[in-house]
Amino acid sequence: MKRYEKLAYEIADMIKSGVLVPGERVPSVRQASKTFSVSPSTVYQAYFLLENRGLIRSRPRSGYFVCGQTKQKPPRNTPRSKSTTSTSVDVSELVFSVLGSVRDPDTVPLGSAFPSPSLFPIQRLAKSMAKATRLMDLHSLVADLPPGNQELRRQIAQRYAIAGVQAPLKELVITNGALEALNLCLQAVTSPGDHVAIESPAFYVSLQSLERLKLKAVEIPLDSSGGMDLRVLADAMKKYPIRACWVMTNFQNPMGTSMPDAKKQELVSLLSRQHIPLIEDDVYSELYFDREPPKPAKAFDQEGYVMHCGSFSKSLAPGYRVGWAAAGRFAEKVERLRLMSTLSASVPAQSAIADYLQHGGFDRHLRKLRHSLEVQQNQMRASIDRHFPNDTRVSNPSGGYFLWLELPNNVDSLELFRLALKNNISIAPGPIFSATRGFRNCIRLNYGNPWTAELDKAIEQLGALVNSL
C-alpha cells in the first residue's frame, strides 16, 4: 500500500469511528504533514482520494471538511420486545409486488437487490465465456456435473485458504447461484414443520425459502454489537426444537451490520454444542471497505456444522448465476439433492468464471468495485441528509450496497412504497423483511448504482414524500 493510501485509510478510520465528525474541519495540509510525518504532496494525494470517496470536501480558502451533517443516527437494532414466537411464513405476494416494480426500466431502482451491471467486467467475462464455449466438449458436459467444475472449485478452495478457512475441495458443491446453495442446505437438514432461527429483519429470500419448504420462522432480533442477539437465540433454543439457523454474518441484508469475530465464534460454539447446523449466507463478504476482509463464521467451525454459501453474482457476474456451498459434514447430502433437482449449473458459465479467476484480475476488479460502492454510499447518505426529516436514522455499513433507514414512527413504508412507485421510484419497504410484517416505518435503499443527478432527484422526491406522510 502506498503512503498516501495508508494516510487516507487512517483518516477514513477517524471519520468512521467518530473521531472526526460530519461538518468538522480535517487537519490542514501543513498540520497533517507534520502530524503523520509525510510530505505535503502525500497529504494532497490522500485528501484527493478521500474526496473521490465522498468522505471529505474542500471549501475555497477554508480547507477540507468531513462530508455530511450531524443529524444522522444509526437505526435502532433492538426491537421493543425480545420475546420470540414461532411463525408460519407468508410473505411472497408482498415480495413479488416489490420485485415487479424493479423490472420497469423507467423506474429508479432504489428497491433493487442487485448492483448496476456497469460495475462489472462484462466484456472481459464475455471473452472467457467465448473461450469456454469454444473449448467445450462432451467430456466437460459430464465432468462438470455435481459437485461441479474441478478448476472452479480449486480456485474457490484457494480463496478460502487465503482467508484462513478450512474448506476442503471435496466439501464444495457448485450451484445455480447462492440461492440454490442456501435452499439445498436448508433442505438437507430440515423437514416440513421444523423450526428455523432467522435474523430479524432478514433478507426476504430466506423468508420465501422457509415459506416454500413449509418451515416455521423463529425471528431473532439483531443487537447493537451487530448480528443476532445470542442471548435471545439461546433462550429460543430452549423454547423451540430449532433444526437450523440461517444467518448473514457479514454486511447483513437489509441492515448492513456485521457480526464481530468473537461473536461469530460464540455463535458457532452455541449451535455446535446442540448439533444445530448454521447456514451462513455470505454473498457480500468480498464487498468490504476496510483494509482487511471480514472472516466468515466458517473460519471458527471445528465440527463441520457450518454450511457456508457464496456466490459470484454480487461481486463479479450477476447474470451467470454461479454460486457454491461448502456444506461441512452435510456436503454429500447437499450434492445428492443437487443431482435430484437442477442437476448442474451452466457448464460454460462455470468454465468462464474459472478462467477469469485464473487470468482475469479478479482482485483488481474487486478493489475498483469496493471503491465505487464506498463512494456511492457516501453520496447517497449525503443526499438523504439533505432531503429527509431530521429524525431519520440511517445505517453506516462498512461494506455491501444497502442502506437501512428508520423513518419517523408515523410513516407507513408500504404507503410510501405505493406513492414512490407513482413517481417511478422503487424502494424496499420494511415489512418484506419480517415474517411478522414488522419494521413498518423502515425502508431499504440500494446504493449499488453510479451516482447521478437522477438518483439525487429521486432521493429528494422520496424525502418530500416522507415529509408529506
C-alpha positions, -999 to +999 in steps of 0.1 A: +000+000+000+014+034-010+019+061+017-009+083+006-033+053+006-022+044+041-028+080+053-062+081+035-072+049+053-061+063+087-082+094+082-112+074+069-110+053+101-110+085+122-142+096+103-160+063+106-151+059+143-164+094+151-130+110+159-138+134+131-175+141+128-195+153+098-191+190+092-158+192+111-126+205+095-099+180+090-063+189+097-048+213+072-022+200+047+006+215+068-008+201+101-013+166+086+022+167+070+037+174+105+014+150+125+018+120+102+054+127+092+047+127+055+053+152+027+026+178+017+023+161-017+014+128+001-013+147+021-027+162-011-029+128-027-046+113+004-071+141+005-078+138-032-085+101-026-109+109+003-127+135-018-132+109-045-147+086-019-171+113-008-157+114+028-144+150+027-148+180+006-127+212+001-141+247+006-122+276-011-099+294+013-113+273+042-097+239+040-111+204+040-142+193+059-159+159+067-189+154+044-225+153+057-242+168+087-245+155+123-282+148+122-279+112+110-281+085+137-279+047+131-312+027+132-322+010+164-312-027+161-330-038+192-368-042+190-392-032+217-398-069+226-371-096+229-395-125+233-396-149+204-425-166+186-427-194+161-444-181+129-456-197+097-443-176+068-465-159+042-446-130+025-443-140-011-472-119-025-458-088-009-423-096-021-434-102-056-452-068-058-419-051-048-398-072-072-422-064-101-415-027-096-378-032-101-382-047-136-396-015-151-366+002-169-382+036-163-382+032-125-353+044-104-342+010-088-336+020-052-355-011-041-334-035-062-314-063-047-287-060-074-259-035-081-255-019-115-241-042-143-219-013-153-197-020-122-187-055-135-161-066-161-188-078-186-166-076-217-137-095-201-161-121-188-176-124-223-142-133-236-139-160-210-174-173-219-165-174-256-133-193-248-152-218-226-178-224-253-152-229-280-133-254-259-163-273-245-165-310-254-187-339-245-164-349-216-167-315-199-205-318-200-203-349-178-172-339-158-189-306-146-219-324-131-221-321-093-200-313-074-191-291-103-162-278-124-129-290-109-109-259-117-136-235-104-138-255-072-100-254-069-100-216-073-127-212-047-108-235-023-077-213-028-096-182-018-109-200+013-073-210+022-060-174+018-088-163+041-077-188+067-108-210+063-106-248+061-129-258+032-116-290+015-122-294-022-144-324-015-167-302+005-175-277-023-206-281-044-212-256-073-248-244-076-271-221-096-263-190-075-262-187-038-300-190-035-299-226-047-270-233-024-289-219+006-321-238-003-302-271-007-286-266+026-319-259+043-335-289+026-306-312+037-312-305+074-349-298+078-384-313+072-417-296+068-430-282+101-395-277+116-384-245+133-356-224+118-340-194+136-335-164+113-325-128+118-350-100+122-350-081+099-340-108+074-334-109+036-368-117+022-353-146+002-347-165+034-384-160+044-396-172+010-374-203+013-390-211+047-424-205+032-418-228+002-405-256+025-433-252+050-409-243+078-416-221+108-396-190+114-383-181+149-372-145+145-341-135+165-335-097+167-302-081+159-284-063+188-262-032+189-230-052+186-240-065+151-257-097+142-281-119+161-287-113+198-272-146+210-289-144+244-323-143+227-311-172+204-301-193+234-335-187+250-353-196+218-333-229+216-347-239+249-382-229+239-384-244+204-368-275+188-347-255+164-333-276+135-312-249+117-301-213+120-298-191+089-276-160+093-258-134+072-228-127+093-212-100+070-229-068+057-263-083+066-292-076+041-310-054+048-293-036+078-257-038+066-243-048+100-215-073+105-210-097+134-177-093+153-153-122+151-157-131+188-194-132+184-192-154+153-171-179+173-196-178+201-225-184+176-207-214+161-200-229+195-235-223+208-251-241+178-225-269+176-230-279+212-266-286+203-257-302+169-277-274+151-265-266+116-256-230+108-265-219+073-242-190+066-253-167+037-220-148+029-226-134-005-214-098+004-181-107+021-159-095-008-175-061-008-157-047+023-145-012+026-120-017+055-084-028+050-089-064+059-117-088+047-142-100+073-140-136+085-169-159+079-183-179+108-170-209+088-135-199+100-144-209+135-161-243+126-144-273+142-172-298+139-185-293+104-218-278+113-214-246+094-228-247+058-211-217+041-228-204+009-212-179-015-218-165-050-201-146-078-234-128-085-228-099-062-191-095-068-183-105-104-210-119-127-247-112-118-262-129-148-241-161-147-258-175-116-229-194-102-227-200-065-215-227-042-219-244-008-191-255+015-215-277+035-192-293+060-204-327+073-236-323+051-217-319+018-226-353+005-263-349+012-263-314-005-246-329-035-272-356-038-300-331-035-283-311-063-283-342-085-320-347-078-330-311-085-314-290-113-286-314-118-259-289-128-251-252-131-243-239-166-212-257-178-199-227-199-205-203-170-186-224-146-157-227-171-158-190-179-156-179-142-128-204-136-109-189-165-115-153-152-104-162-117-072-177-132-063-150-157-087-120-154-076-100-124-104-107-100-088-090-070-080-058-091-117-057-102-128-061-065-106-032-054-122-010-080-157-023-071-153-017-034-140+019-041-171+026-063-195+013-037-180+032-009-181+064-029-217+058-039-227+050-003-213+083+009-230+102-019-264+086-011-260+093+027-252+129+020-283+132-003-305+116+024-290+140+049-301+169+027-336+158+019-350+135+047-365+146+080-340+153+108-352+123+129-344+098+101-320+071+113-295+058+086-272+028+088-235+032+080-223-002+068-186-009+061-194-030+030-222-043+008-245-019-011-276-013+011-287+014+035-314+007+061-335+038+070-356+041+101-382+068+093-404+087+118-429+065+136-459+079+117-445+069+083-460+037+068-434+023+044-460+003+024-479+035+017-445+052+009-438+024-015-470+029-033-466+067-035-429+064-046-439+039-074-463+065-088-432+088-091-413+060-108-391+053-078-388+018-063-379+011-027-380-020-005-404-015+024-396-029+059-424-054+062-410-077+034-380-084+057-401-099+085-423-130+089-445-109+112-447-079+089-427-057+113-404-027+106-434-008+093-415+026+094-383+013+078-371+010+042-340-004+024-323+016-003-297+003-028-266+024-034-252-001-060-256+023-089-232+050-100-244+084-086-263+106-110-284+137-109-314+114-114-306+094-083-302+126-063-335+139-076-352+105-066-339+108-031-352+144-030-386+133-041-386+104-017-377+128+012-406+150+002-430+120+002-418+111+037-424+146+049-459+145+034-470+114+054 
